[in-house]
Amino acid sequence: MSLAMRPLSAVSRSVEVVGRPTRSRTRRSRATGFGLAGLDLGLLLVAFAVAHVVRFPGELPAGSSAAGWTEFVVAPVMIVAWMVLLTVSRSRDPRIVGVGGDEFRRLITASLVTVATVAGVAYAVQVDLARGYVAIAFPLGLLLLAIGRKAVRTVLARRRCRGEGLQDVLLVGDLDDVTYVGRRIAATPAAGYRVRAVISDCVRAGSRVPLGDTSVPVIDGVDAVLDRAQSEPVAAVVVAGAIRGGHERLRRLGWQLEAHGVELVVSSPLADIAAGRVHERPVDGLPLMHVETPDYRRRIGKRTLDVVGAGIGLLLLAPVFAVIALVIRADDRGPVFFRQTRVGRDGREFPILKFRTMCVDAEARMAALEQANEGAGPLFKMKHDPRITRVGAFLRRTSLDELPQLWNVLTGSMSLVGPRPALPREVALYEDFADRRLLVTPGITGLWQVSGRSDLDWADGVRLDLHYVENWSFVHDVVILARTIPSVLRSRGAY
């Protein structure tokens, strides 16, 4: 399908139209850039030093041996070239640092271009570089740069979650659009935005709009957006959805805000659609965004990862399985495993396998606990469920109870990564396209697990699962698997 987009919108969820920066924002941007540049330089020096020590052990460049001398002289040139390309690619742009994958894409691109440039120049001028030295320095440098950026991202996210270093913005649009975008901003402080106030013609000035755990005031109508952008201490105006006056008004608003050093951010209507599925088709200056239809067919690469991962996991974890089985049996003499019917791909039911974490009559006692249900939607959840055994509480907290699902993965009823496997009674209550979760194989882990598990409400869980279904990629699966490890260690939402 093709969607006609606003002239200022693009593939990403929001598009920034940058105005003239204020002095304070310019100082912050420069400080951020200088800090990251210093970190990048230090990490590259470490990488090349390690490469020299490993490739030429015990030999210093100032010594009598010529080994490593060429690399010692050329290394500063390579580091400078790498730093220049990191700058040219704008990998330290404050607008992308700490948010999304663009920062790492630019980092990788600049690094690959550096490798290609060095190799081409060395060949052209006949510089004899040790291949082992280059083979160590460049991968190690890229790895250290990625780790460094990840560390910076973690620090920034923690500061922003504490309310530090956030950019105040005005949110403009209809009530539904403002509420949707505002809640997403409030739920993701790591993105660096904080809604200061709402401007809308749909709500009376002076009322408040709830955005998650907080609410913000409506201060005026859309006609006053420029005046409010000047009078309020905000860094940007976020336009959520369409505004009266259409494309031409939005275009003029961007020019007017530019003169006052305020950025214009336009929320894209393509919510929860990965950039890789969107392709721009310009028609007489109007960008039309073509959204590719998702491919729900079985993926060979995904199934191969499942079989290999599950097979290796079952072999390596066999001693752990034995210990857990003995502990469960010793606790209450009940069965080790718990089998339950779940709904998989295309609505087919299958028996899911877990280590038993509840008393043997847990299902019979469920009706008596319905009034204490803390789950949203069709989910039944209790933080302090009296049916959970002592051993079961530990198994759930550490997610060890889910290890037997590797057998489900090996036999094909589940995947390592996918939507949460649903109960038949949950599926019976599905509405508003929630059944699209059944288009792919459910997984042991997924976006729902790395984003909070039981702490998520029903709507957020469905949204995350549908985002995974619509935007699957092999790389995305690998990233989710990597994020699962720290998520399990934090035990967030594990009950």
N, C-alpha and C positions, 0 to 999 in steps of 0.2 A: 504494500500500500504506500501511497505518497501523501504527505501532509504538507500543506502550505504553511510555512513558518514566518514569523515576524522577521523583518530585515536585520534585526540586531541579534537574533537567536542563532544557535549553532548546535552542534552535535551533543555537547555536554549538557548536564542538567541545568546549568545556569551559565550565562554569558556576561562577562564584565566588559562594559564600555568605559575605558579608563579616561578620566578627566585629568585636569592639571592637578598634580599631587600637592597637598598642603605641606608646609615646612616640617611639621612634626612627623607626618607619615613618611616624608622623604628621609628624615633622620633615622626613623625606625628601619626603613628599607635598607639604607646604607649600612646600619649596624648589623642587620641580619646577614646581608651579603658579605661584609667583611669577616664576620664571625665564621660563616660557612666556608669562605675561601681559606681562612686560616686553618680550619679543621681539615679541609680537603688537602691542603699543602702538607700538613703534618702527616696525614695518613699515607700520602704518596711517597714521602721521604722514608717512612718506615717500610713500605713495600719494596722500594728499590734497595734499601739497605739490607733487608732480609734476603732479597734475591742475590745480592753480591756475596753475602756471607755463605749462603747455601751453594751457590755456583762456584765460588772461588774460596773455599774454606782455608782459613789461616793465611791468606795472602792479602796484604794491604796495597792499595794503589801506589803508595809512596815507596814501596819496597823495590827490591832489585828485579823482581819478576815482572814480566809484561802482561801476565795473565790478569784480565779484568781491567787493565788500564783504559782500553777503548771504552768499555762500558761506563767506567767512572767519569770519563770526560763527556760522553754523550748523554748520560743519565739526566743531568740538569736540563739539557735541551728537551728531552722527552717529557720531563715533568712540566716544564714551562708550556710545551705544546698541549699537554693534557689539560693544564689549568686554563689555558686560553680557550680551548674548545668547550670546556665546562661552562665558561663564562659566555661564549658566543651562543651556546645552545640554551642559555637562560635557565640552567638547572638550579640556580639559586634565587630565582624570582620569588619574592615573598608571597605572591598569589598562589603558588603551587607548592611551596615548601610546607610539608606537614599534612597535606591533603591530597587524596587520590593517588593514582598511579603515574600521572604525567611526570612527576619529579624523577622517578626511577627510570621511566622510558627515556627521558632526556639524558640521564646519567649514563645509561647503557649505550645510547647512540653516540654520545660524545666519546666514550671510551673505545668503542669499535672503530670510529673514525680515526682516533689517535693511533690505534694499532695499525690500521691500513696505511695511514700517512707515514708513520715511521718505517714500516716495511718497504713502502714504495721509494722513499727517499734513500734509505740505506742501500737498496738495490741499485738505484740510479747513480749514486756517488761512490759505489763500491766500498761501503763501510762494512767491515767484517764484525758483525755483532754475534755474540754467542747465543745460539738458539735457546739453550737451557736457561740463560739469564732472562731473556725476553719472555719465555714460557712461564717463568715464575713471577716476574715483576708485574706483568699486565693483569693476569687473573687475580693475583693477590691484591693488587691495587684496586681493581674493580670491587672485589669482595669487601675490602676495608672501607671503601667509599660507601658502599651500600649499607654496611653495618653502622657507619658513622651517621648517615642520613636517618637510618631507623632509630638510632639513639636520640638524635635531635627531634625526630617526630614524636617519640615517646615523651620527652621532656615538654615539648610544646603542648601535646594533648593533655598532660597532667595539669599544666599551668592554665590552659583554657577551661578545663573542667572545674577548676577552682575560681573561674571568673576573671582570670588575669589575661591581659593582652588581647581581649576581644574587641572587634570593631562594631560599634553601634550602627544600626541600620534602620531606615524607615521602610515599612512593608506596605505596598500599595496594591489595591485590587479589590475584586469582589470578595464578599465574606467567605465563601467556600474556598476560593483559591488562597486567600490570605491565611485562613485557618490551616489548610493542608501544608502550605510551604512553611508557615510559622512553626508548626509542630515539628516538622522535620529539622528546622534550624535549631529549635530548642533541644531536640533529642540528640543533636550532633554538635556539641560545643567545640569539639576538636577542629571543626571546619573554620572556626575563627570569627563567626558572626554572632551578634546578640541583637534581638529585635528590641528597639527602644520604644517604638510607637507604631500604630497602624493608621493609614490614611485610606479612607473608603467612603464611597457614596451610599453604601448599603447599610451602614450602621450609624446611629446618632453619635455625634461628637460628645465625648465625656463618658461613654460606656466602655466596657472592657471586653477584650477578646481572649478567651482561654487558649493558651498554647502549652499543652502538656501540664507540668506541675506549676506553672505560673500563668499570669495574665498580663496583658499590656493595654494601655489606653488607646482609644480612637481619638485622635486629636483634630482631625479636619477632613474635608472632602478632597477629591482628587484635583480639583481646580487650584487648591492651595499647596500642591506638592512642592513647587519650586520655592515658595516663600518658607515653608517649613523646613526644607532641606538647608536653607541658609540660616534659619534661626535656631535649629536644633543642632547639637554637637554630634553629627553623624558623619560617617565616612562614606556611606553608600546609600542609594535608594534601590530597593529590591521590588521590581514589578512582578507580581504574582498573577498570571493570567492576563486576559485582555483588559484594556482600559478604554473609556469613552474617548473617541477621537481616532482610534485605530493606529495604523502603522505610521502615518504622518505625524501624529502627536507624539508618539513614542520617539520618533527620530528627532523631533525638535527638542524634546525633553532632554535627550542625551547631549545635544549641543549646549543647552542652557546650563545643565549641571556641570558640564566641562568647564565653563567659564568661572565656576565657583569652587573648583577642585573637589567635586563630589563625584563618586563613581556611580554608574548606572549598571545594575545587575538585573538581567531578565531571566526569569524562571522559564525553563523549557517545558512545554506540555508533555514531552516524552519522558514521563516518570518511569523509573525502574526499567529502562531499556539501555543495555550496554552500548557504548559508543561504537563498538565493532559491528553492530547490526544496522547502523545508520550511515547512509551515504548521501552526500549533498549533490543535487542536480540543479544548477542555477538556470533559471528561465528569465531572461531579460532583467537581470539584477535581483530577481526574487529567488532566494534559495528554497528549493523544495527538498524535503528530507525523506528519502526513501528508506523505509524500515523493512529489513529482510524478515521473511517468515522463518520462525525457529524450526530447526530440524530435530524431530523427536525420535528418529530412528536409532536403533542400537549402535553404539559407537565402539569400534574395534579397540581403539586405544584405551577407552575407559574400562572395557571388560578385561583387557589384558592386565591393566593395573589392578583391578579387583582380584583376579585369579592369583597373580603373583604376590600381591600384598597379603591377601588372606592366607594363602598357602604358607608363606614364610612366617606370618604371624602365628598361625596354629602350631607350627613346628617349634618356634623359639619360645612360645609361651606355654608349652605343654607342662613344664614344672610348676608354673604359676597356677594353671588350671587345677593341678593335683592338690596343691596347698589349699586353694580356696574351697575345693570340694570337701576336703577333710575338715576344714573349719566350719563350714555350713552344717555338715553332718553332726559334728560334735556339739553344735550350739543347741539344736532342738530335735535332732534325729529325723528331720524331715527330708524330703527329696532335695537333691542338689540343684536341679535345673527347673526353670519355670517356662512353660510353653503357653503362648497366647496367640489367638488368631488376629492377624493384622491384614490390612488391605494394601496390595502392592500395585505394580504397573498394570494399567488397563483394568483396574478394579478386581484383579484376581486375588483371592485370599490365600494366605500362607501362614504356617506356624512360626512365630518368631521365638528364638531361643535366648534365654538369659539365665544368669545365676539367680537363684531364688533369694529375694531380699525381704519378703514378707512372711508372716505366719501362714501355715498351711490352709487356713480357712479364710484367707483375705478376701476372696471374691464374695463369700457368703456374708461377710460383715460390711460390705461396701454400702448396701442400702441404708444401713443405720447411720452412715457418715455423710449422707448426701447433703444434709443441712450445713455441714462444716466445710463444704467444697470451697476452695479458694481459687480454683481455676476459672478462666474466662471461656465463654463460648461452650462448646461441647466437651471441653477438657475437664477431667477431675484431678485436682491437685491439692495436697495439704502439706504445708511445711513440716508439721509435726504429726505425721500420720501414725496413730497408735499401732497399726498393723505391721510396721517395719521392725524387724528384729535388730538386735545389737550389731550383729555382723552385717546385716543388710544396710544399716545406716552408713557404715564405713565403705561398703562396696559402692553404694550410690554416690557418696561424696567423692570417691576417687574414680568413678565411672568403670570400675572393674567388673561390675555386674553385666556390662554390655559386651564383654569379650567373646562370649559364645556366639554372638552374631556374626563373627568371622566365618562360621560354618554356613550361615545363611548367604553370606557373600560368595563363598566358594561354590555353593550349589545354584546361585543365580537369582534367588528370590530377593536379595538385597544387594546394595552397592556399598563401597566404602564411603562415598559421598553422595548425598541426595536429600530429598525432602524427608521430614520425619515420618516414619511408618505409622499410619493412622489405624485406629480401632474401627470396626464396622459401625458401631453406634455413632462415632464421630462423622463418618462418611455419610450416614443417613441424614445428618443435619446440615450437610454442606449446602451453601447457597452462594450466589453471586460469583460464579466461576471458580470457587475454591476447589472443585473437583479436577481442575487442570493440574493439580499436584500429582494426580494419578497417571499423567502422561509419561512419566519416567520412573525408573526404579528407586524406591526409597533407600535411604542410606543410614549407616551407623552414625555418621556425623554430617553436618551441613551448616548452612548459614544460621539456622536456628540454634545450633549448639554453640557456635563460636560467638553468638551475639547475646547470650543470656539464658538459653534453655527455658526452664520453668519460670524465670522472672519475666519473660515476655508475655504480653497479653495475646489473646487469640488472634486479633487483627494483625498485629506485628508479625506473629509466626506465619500466618498465611501469606502476608506480603513478602516475607523473606523467601519462603518456599517457591512462590510464583516467580520471584526475581531469578532464582536459581534455574527453574524450569525453562524460562524464556531466554536466558542468557548463558546457557552452559558453554563451557570451554574446558579443554584438558588442563590448561594452565590454571584456570579457576579452581578446579578440583585439587590440584597440587597445593595451591595457596591455602585452601580451606583445611587440608590435612595438616599443613604446617601450623596454622592458627589453632588447630584443635589441641595441640600439646599444651601451650600455655593456658588455654581455656580450661582444660581438665585440671591442671595444677592449681588454678585459682578456685576451682570448685564453685564458680558462680552459677546459681540456679540449679545446682545438683541436689535434688531432694525428691 
